[in-house]
Amino acid sequence: MLLGDIIAMMQSTMSALTTPPNAVDTRVFDATAFDPLITQPTKTLRGNLHGVSYAARIAIPNYDAAITRHFANIALNGLATASKLSNIPFALSGFGLIIAFEQRAEVAVHDADMLLDESIRALVARFGAVMFRNACIAGPGRRKFHRNIFPHLKFHVDRGANAANQYSCFTRDPNDPAQQSPRASSTLFIANIVAWLEAVRSGDADPREERGVRPSYNLFDGGKAAKLFGKIVLEQPWDEPKGSGEIAVIDNRTVLHATYDKMKHARGYPIGTRYLI
C-alpha cells in the first residue's frame, strides 16, 4: 500500500472518530442564500424557515454612498480616507437586514449557553444589524433576558472590548403582556464611522486627534435624528401589530445603538435585552 493511501485512510478514520453520527447542521439559515442582496440591494428576497415564509430586504441600501453624501463636507477625500484617519474600519454597502415572517415564527437565535447562531453571526457581519419581524426566540434561551430602556439619543456600546459576549440581542416577546402594544420609543442603530463623522461635524471632536470609537456619544440633538432615519440612521420602531414578536441583533464592535423617544418622556415598556457570545 502506498504512503498516500495510508495517510488517506488515517484521515478518514480520524474524521469518523471526531464527527458525531447523524450530525445535523444546526445553523438557522444558509447565509449564502442572502448573497443576491449584496449585488441587488433594493431586491426583496423570499424564503422560508421551517415552512414559514419570509421576505428579506436591506433596510438602508447603498449605506456607504448615503454616508458619503451626508458628510461630504467632512469626509472630503471619501469614506475610505475617513475610515483610515479615524482608525474605524467600515465595510458595509447595505445596512440592516430585515427578515419579516408571514406567520408567527420561532428563531433559534442563540442556545442555552447564550451562543449566537453561526448563520446569524455571518449575517450580522455582512449587514451590521439583523432584525426579525413577527418572530420570537426559540428554545430555552427565550427566558434568558433582562429588561432595559436606553438613554435618548445616547449612542453607546453594551460591552467593553475585552468582553466575550459582544453581540446584543433585543426582543419584544408576543407572550409578554407588558410588550403587547406598540412601544412609544424606538431603537436606533448607526455604524461606528457615522458617530465619528457626526461628532466631527458638530464640533464635538477634532479629526486631527479623535481616533477609534468612544464608549458613548450624544448625537443628533434638536430633533434632527428623525430626518435621518432610513438614510444614515437605522430605526427599529417596535411597532408591529399587537401580539407580534420582534428581534434585533447587532455586534457592539461595529454598531452603536440608542433609544429614540418619539413622544418625549413616554418611552414605553423596557425592551428585552441579552448579550451573546
C-alpha positions as a Markdown table, in Angstrom:
| # | Residue | x | y | z |
|---|---|---|---|---|
| 1 | Met | 0.0 | 0.0 | 0.0 |
| 2 | Leu | 1.3 | 3.4 | -0.9 |
| 3 | Leu | 2.1 | 6.0 | 1.8 |
| 4 | Gly | -0.5 | 8.4 | 0.3 |
| 5 | Asp | -3.2 | 5.7 | 0.7 |
| 6 | Ile | -2.2 | 5.0 | 4.3 |
| 7 | Ile | -2.5 | 8.8 | 5.1 |
| 8 | Ala | -5.9 | 9.0 | 3.4 |
| 9 | Met | -7.1 | 6.0 | 5.5 |
| 10 | Met | -5.9 | 7.6 | 8.7 |
| 11 | Gln | -7.6 | 10.9 | 7.9 |
| 12 | Ser | -10.8 | 9.1 | 7.1 |
| 13 | Thr | -10.6 | 7.2 | 10.4 |
| 14 | Met | -9.9 | 10.4 | 12.4 |
| 15 | Ser | -12.9 | 12.1 | 10.7 |
| 16 | Ala | -15.2 | 9.2 | 11.7 |
| 17 | Leu | -14.0 | 9.4 | 15.3 |
| 18 | Thr | -14.4 | 13.2 | 15.6 |
| 19 | Thr | -17.7 | 13.6 | 13.7 |
| 20 | Pro | -20.9 | 12.6 | 15.7 |
| 21 | Pro | -23.0 | 10.0 | 13.9 |
| 22 | Asn | -26.0 | 11.5 | 12.1 |
| 23 | Ala | -24.6 | 15.0 | 12.7 |
| 24 | Val | -27.0 | 17.8 | 11.8 |
| 25 | Asp | -26.2 | 21.3 | 10.7 |
| 26 | Thr | -28.0 | 23.4 | 13.3 |
| 27 | Arg | -27.5 | 26.8 | 11.6 |
| 28 | Val | -30.8 | 28.6 | 11.3 |
| 29 | Phe | -30.1 | 29.9 | 7.8 |
| 30 | Asp | -27.9 | 29.3 | 4.8 |
| 31 | Ala | -26.2 | 32.7 | 5.0 |
| 32 | Thr | -25.2 | 32.5 | 1.3 |
| 33 | Ala | -28.8 | 32.5 | 0.3 |
| 34 | Phe | -28.8 | 36.2 | 1.1 |
| 35 | Asp | -25.9 | 36.9 | -1.3 |
| 36 | Pro | -28.3 | 38.4 | -4.0 |
| 37 | Leu | -29.0 | 41.3 | -1.7 |
| 38 | Ile | -25.4 | 42.4 | -2.0 |
| 39 | Thr | -25.5 | 42.8 | -5.8 |
| 40 | Gln | -29.1 | 43.8 | -5.9 |
| 41 | Pro | -29.5 | 45.9 | -2.7 |
| 42 | Thr | -33.1 | 47.0 | -3.4 |
| 43 | Lys | -34.3 | 43.5 | -4.1 |
| 44 | Thr | -36.8 | 41.6 | -1.8 |
| 45 | Leu | -35.7 | 38.1 | -1.3 |
| 46 | Arg | -38.2 | 35.4 | -0.4 |
| 47 | Gly | -37.6 | 32.2 | 1.5 |
| 48 | Asn | -38.9 | 30.1 | 4.3 |
| 49 | Leu | -37.9 | 28.8 | 7.7 |
| 50 | His | -39.4 | 25.5 | 8.9 |
| 51 | Gly | -42.2 | 26.1 | 6.4 |
| 52 | Val | -42.9 | 29.7 | 7.4 |
| 53 | Ser | -42.5 | 32.1 | 4.5 |
| 54 | Tyr | -40.5 | 35.3 | 4.9 |
| 55 | Ala | -39.5 | 38.3 | 2.9 |
| 56 | Ala | -36.0 | 39.7 | 3.4 |
| 57 | Arg | -34.7 | 43.1 | 2.4 |
| 58 | Ile | -31.9 | 45.6 | 3.2 |
| 59 | Ala | -33.2 | 48.4 | 5.4 |
| 60 | Ile | -30.8 | 51.0 | 4.0 |
| 61 | Pro | -29.4 | 50.1 | 0.6 |
| 62 | Asn | -26.1 | 51.7 | -0.5 |
| 63 | Tyr | -25.3 | 52.8 | 3.0 |
| 64 | Asp | -21.8 | 53.7 | 2.2 |
| 65 | Ala | -22.9 | 56.1 | -0.6 |
| 66 | Ala | -25.5 | 57.7 | 1.8 |
| 67 | Ile | -22.9 | 58.3 | 4.4 |
| 68 | Thr | -20.5 | 59.8 | 1.9 |
| 69 | Arg | -23.2 | 62.2 | 0.6 |
| 70 | His | -24.4 | 63.3 | 4.1 |
| 71 | Phe | -20.8 | 64.0 | 5.3 |
| 72 | Ala | -19.4 | 65.3 | 2.0 |
| 73 | Asn | -18.0 | 68.4 | 3.8 |
| 74 | Ile | -16.3 | 66.3 | 6.5 |
| 75 | Ala | -15.1 | 63.3 | 4.5 |
| 76 | Leu | -13.6 | 65.4 | 1.8 |
| 77 | Asn | -11.4 | 62.6 | 0.4 |
| 78 | Gly | -14.0 | 59.9 | 0.6 |
| 79 | Leu | -15.2 | 57.4 | 3.2 |
| 80 | Ala | -12.2 | 55.2 | 2.9 |
| 81 | Thr | -9.9 | 58.1 | 3.9 |
| 82 | Ala | -12.2 | 59.0 | 6.8 |
| 83 | Ser | -12.1 | 55.4 | 8.0 |
| 84 | Lys | -8.3 | 55.3 | 7.8 |
| 85 | Leu | -8.0 | 58.7 | 9.6 |
| 86 | Ser | -10.3 | 57.7 | 12.4 |
| 87 | Asn | -8.9 | 54.2 | 12.7 |
| 88 | Ile | -12.5 | 52.9 | 12.5 |
| 89 | Pro | -13.0 | 50.0 | 10.0 |
| 90 | Phe | -16.0 | 50.3 | 7.7 |
| 91 | Ala | -17.1 | 47.7 | 5.1 |
| 92 | Leu | -20.9 | 47.9 | 4.8 |
| 93 | Ser | -22.5 | 48.6 | 1.5 |
| 94 | Gly | -26.0 | 48.0 | 2.9 |
| 95 | Phe | -27.1 | 48.4 | 6.5 |
| 96 | Gly | -29.6 | 46.3 | 8.3 |
| 97 | Leu | -31.2 | 43.1 | 7.1 |
| 98 | Ile | -35.0 | 42.8 | 7.8 |
| 99 | Ile | -36.5 | 39.3 | 7.7 |
| 100 | Ala | -40.3 | 39.6 | 8.0 |
| 101 | Phe | -42.2 | 36.4 | 8.5 |
| 102 | Glu | -45.8 | 36.0 | 7.1 |
| 103 | Gln | -46.8 | 34.0 | 10.2 |
| 104 | Arg | -45.5 | 33.9 | 13.7 |
| 105 | Ala | -42.1 | 32.2 | 13.7 |
| 106 | Glu | -39.6 | 31.0 | 16.3 |
| 107 | Val | -36.0 | 31.6 | 15.5 |
| 108 | Ala | -33.2 | 29.8 | 17.4 |
| 109 | Val | -31.1 | 33.0 | 17.6 |
| 110 | His | -28.9 | 31.5 | 20.4 |
| 111 | Asp | -28.7 | 28.4 | 22.6 |
| 112 | Ala | -29.0 | 27.9 | 26.3 |
| 113 | Asp | -25.3 | 29.0 | 26.7 |
| 114 | Met | -26.0 | 32.3 | 25.0 |
| 115 | Leu | -24.0 | 31.3 | 21.9 |
| 116 | Leu | -25.2 | 33.1 | 18.8 |
| 117 | Asp | -26.2 | 31.0 | 15.9 |
| 118 | Glu | -23.4 | 30.9 | 13.3 |
| 119 | Ser | -25.5 | 31.8 | 10.3 |
| 120 | Ile | -27.0 | 34.9 | 12.1 |
| 121 | Arg | -23.5 | 35.8 | 13.2 |
| 122 | Ala | -22.5 | 35.8 | 9.5 |
| 123 | Leu | -25.4 | 37.9 | 8.5 |
| 124 | Val | -24.7 | 40.5 | 11.3 |
| 125 | Ala | -21.1 | 40.7 | 10.0 |
| 126 | Arg | -22.4 | 41.3 | 6.5 |
| 127 | Phe | -25.3 | 43.7 | 7.2 |
| 128 | Gly | -24.4 | 45.3 | 10.5 |
| 129 | Ala | -27.8 | 44.5 | 12.1 |
| 130 | Val | -30.3 | 41.8 | 11.6 |
| 131 | Met | -34.0 | 42.3 | 12.5 |
| 132 | Phe | -36.7 | 39.7 | 12.6 |
| 133 | Arg | -40.4 | 40.7 | 12.4 |
| 134 | Asn | -43.2 | 38.5 | 13.6 |
| 135 | Ala | -40.7 | 36.3 | 15.4 |
| 136 | Cys | -39.6 | 35.3 | 18.9 |
| 137 | Ile | -36.6 | 33.5 | 20.4 |
| 138 | Ala | -36.9 | 29.7 | 20.1 |
| 139 | Gly | -35.9 | 27.2 | 22.8 |
| 140 | Pro | -34.8 | 27.6 | 26.4 |
| 141 | Gly | -32.9 | 30.8 | 25.5 |
| 142 | Arg | -36.3 | 32.6 | 25.2 |
| 143 | Arg | -36.4 | 33.2 | 29.0 |
| 144 | Lys | -32.8 | 34.4 | 29.4 |
| 145 | Phe | -33.0 | 38.1 | 29.3 |
| 146 | His | -33.3 | 41.3 | 31.3 |
| 147 | Arg | -35.2 | 44.5 | 30.6 |
| 148 | Asn | -33.7 | 47.8 | 29.6 |
| 149 | Ile | -34.5 | 51.3 | 28.2 |
| 150 | Phe | -31.5 | 53.1 | 26.9 |
| 151 | Pro | -31.0 | 56.9 | 27.2 |
| 152 | His | -32.5 | 59.1 | 24.5 |
| 153 | Leu | -30.0 | 59.6 | 21.6 |
| 154 | Lys | -27.1 | 58.4 | 23.7 |
| 155 | Phe | -25.4 | 56.1 | 21.2 |
| 156 | His | -23.3 | 53.6 | 23.0 |
| 157 | Val | -21.8 | 50.1 | 23.2 |
| 158 | Asp | -23.1 | 47.5 | 25.7 |
| 159 | Arg | -19.9 | 45.6 | 26.2 |
| 160 | Gly | -16.2 | 46.6 | 26.6 |
| 161 | Ala | -13.6 | 45.5 | 24.1 |
| 162 | Asn | -12.4 | 42.6 | 26.4 |
| 163 | Ala | -15.9 | 41.1 | 26.9 |
| 164 | Ala | -16.6 | 37.7 | 25.3 |
| 165 | Asn | -20.3 | 38.4 | 24.7 |
| 166 | Gln | -20.0 | 41.2 | 22.2 |
| 167 | Tyr | -23.4 | 40.7 | 20.5 |
| 168 | Ser | -26.5 | 42.5 | 21.8 |
| 169 | Cys | -29.9 | 40.9 | 21.1 |
| 170 | Phe | -33.1 | 43.0 | 21.7 |
| 171 | Thr | -36.5 | 41.4 | 21.8 |
| 172 | Arg | -40.2 | 42.1 | 22.0 |
| 173 | Asp | -41.9 | 38.8 | 23.1 |
| 174 | Pro | -45.6 | 38.3 | 22.0 |
| 175 | Asn | -46.3 | 36.3 | 25.1 |
| 176 | Asp | -45.2 | 39.1 | 27.5 |
| 177 | Pro | -48.3 | 41.1 | 28.5 |
| 178 | Ala | -46.1 | 44.2 | 29.0 |
| 179 | Gln | -44.9 | 44.0 | 25.4 |
| 180 | Gln | -48.1 | 43.6 | 23.6 |
| 181 | Ser | -48.7 | 47.1 | 22.4 |
| 182 | Pro | -46.5 | 49.1 | 20.1 |
| 183 | Arg | -43.7 | 50.8 | 22.0 |
| 184 | Ala | -43.6 | 54.6 | 22.5 |
| 185 | Ser | -39.9 | 54.7 | 21.8 |
| 186 | Ser | -37.7 | 53.1 | 19.1 |
| 187 | Thr | -34.1 | 51.8 | 19.0 |
| 188 | Leu | -31.6 | 53.4 | 16.6 |
| 189 | Phe | -28.5 | 51.9 | 15.1 |
| 190 | Ile | -25.6 | 53.5 | 13.4 |
| 191 | Ala | -22.2 | 52.2 | 12.1 |
| 192 | Asn | -19.3 | 53.4 | 14.2 |
| 193 | Ile | -17.9 | 55.6 | 11.4 |
| 194 | Val | -21.2 | 57.6 | 11.4 |
| 195 | Ala | -20.7 | 58.5 | 15.1 |
| 196 | Trp | -17.2 | 59.7 | 14.4 |
| 197 | Leu | -18.2 | 61.8 | 11.4 |
| 198 | Glu | -21.2 | 63.3 | 13.3 |
| 199 | Ala | -19.0 | 64.2 | 16.3 |
| 200 | Val | -16.6 | 65.9 | 13.9 |
| 201 | Arg | -19.4 | 67.7 | 12.1 |
| 202 | Ser | -20.9 | 69.0 | 15.3 |
| 203 | Gly | -17.6 | 70.3 | 16.6 |
| 204 | Asp | -17.5 | 67.7 | 19.4 |
| 205 | Ala | -14.4 | 66.0 | 18.0 |
| 206 | Asp | -11.2 | 67.2 | 16.4 |
| 207 | Pro | -10.5 | 65.0 | 13.3 |
| 208 | Arg | -6.7 | 65.6 | 13.9 |
| 209 | Glu | -6.9 | 64.0 | 17.3 |
| 210 | Glu | -10.0 | 61.8 | 17.6 |
| 211 | Arg | -9.2 | 58.1 | 17.0 |
| 212 | Gly | -11.2 | 55.0 | 17.4 |
| 213 | Val | -14.7 | 54.6 | 18.9 |
| 214 | Arg | -15.8 | 56.2 | 22.2 |
| 215 | Pro | -18.0 | 54.1 | 24.6 |
| 216 | Ser | -20.8 | 56.6 | 24.0 |
| 217 | Tyr | -21.8 | 59.7 | 22.1 |
| 218 | Asn | -24.7 | 62.2 | 22.4 |
| 219 | Leu | -25.7 | 62.8 | 18.8 |
| 220 | Phe | -28.3 | 64.4 | 16.6 |
| 221 | Asp | -29.8 | 66.8 | 19.2 |
| 222 | Gly | -32.6 | 69.2 | 18.3 |
| 223 | Gly | -34.9 | 66.8 | 16.6 |
| 224 | Lys | -32.6 | 66.1 | 13.7 |
| 225 | Ala | -32.4 | 62.3 | 14.2 |
| 226 | Ala | -35.8 | 61.5 | 12.7 |
| 227 | Lys | -34.9 | 63.2 | 9.4 |
| 228 | Leu | -32.0 | 60.8 | 9.0 |
| 229 | Phe | -34.0 | 57.6 | 9.5 |
| 230 | Gly | -33.5 | 55.4 | 6.5 |
| 231 | Lys | -30.6 | 57.5 | 5.4 |
| 232 | Ile | -27.7 | 57.1 | 7.8 |
| 233 | Val | -29.6 | 56.1 | 10.9 |
| 234 | Leu | -31.4 | 52.7 | 11.1 |
| 235 | Glu | -34.6 | 52.7 | 13.2 |
| 236 | Gln | -36.1 | 49.6 | 14.8 |
| 237 | Pro | -39.5 | 51.1 | 15.7 |
| 238 | Trp | -41.1 | 48.2 | 17.7 |
| 239 | Asp | -44.4 | 49.0 | 16.1 |
| 240 | Glu | -45.6 | 45.7 | 14.7 |
| 241 | Pro | -49.2 | 44.8 | 15.5 |
| 242 | Lys | -50.3 | 43.7 | 19.0 |
| 243 | Gly | -49.0 | 40.3 | 19.9 |
| 244 | Ser | -46.2 | 40.3 | 17.4 |
| 245 | Gly | -42.7 | 39.3 | 18.3 |
| 246 | Glu | -39.6 | 41.3 | 17.1 |
| 247 | Ile | -35.9 | 40.7 | 17.4 |
| 248 | Ala | -32.8 | 42.8 | 16.6 |
| 249 | Val | -29.2 | 41.6 | 16.8 |
| 250 | Ile | -26.0 | 43.7 | 16.5 |
| 251 | Asp | -22.3 | 43.4 | 17.1 |
| 252 | Asn | -21.1 | 46.0 | 19.6 |
| 253 | Arg | -17.7 | 46.2 | 17.9 |
| 254 | Thr | -19.2 | 47.7 | 14.7 |
| 255 | Val | -22.5 | 49.2 | 15.6 |
| 256 | Leu | -23.7 | 51.7 | 18.2 |
| 257 | His | -27.3 | 52.0 | 19.5 |
| 258 | Ala | -29.6 | 54.4 | 21.3 |
| 259 | Thr | -33.2 | 55.0 | 22.3 |
| 260 | Tyr | -35.3 | 57.5 | 20.3 |
| 261 | Asp | -38.1 | 58.9 | 22.5 |
| 262 | Lys | -40.9 | 59.5 | 20.0 |
| 263 | Met | -43.3 | 61.1 | 22.4 |
| 264 | Lys | -41.0 | 63.0 | 24.8 |
| 265 | His | -40.7 | 61.2 | 28.2 |
| 266 | Ala | -43.1 | 58.4 | 27.2 |
| 267 | Arg | -40.6 | 55.7 | 26.3 |
| 268 | Gly | -42.9 | 52.8 | 27.0 |
| 269 | Tyr | -42.0 | 49.3 | 28.2 |
| 270 | Pro | -38.4 | 48.1 | 28.7 |
| 271 | Ile | -37.2 | 46.0 | 25.8 |
| 272 | Gly | -35.8 | 42.5 | 26.3 |
| 273 | Thr | -32.0 | 42.5 | 26.3 |
| 274 | Arg | -29.4 | 39.8 | 26.3 |
| 275 | Tyr | -25.7 | 39.6 | 25.4 |
| 276 | Leu | -24.5 | 36.8 | 23.3 |
| 277 | Ile | -21.2 | 35.1 | 22.6 |
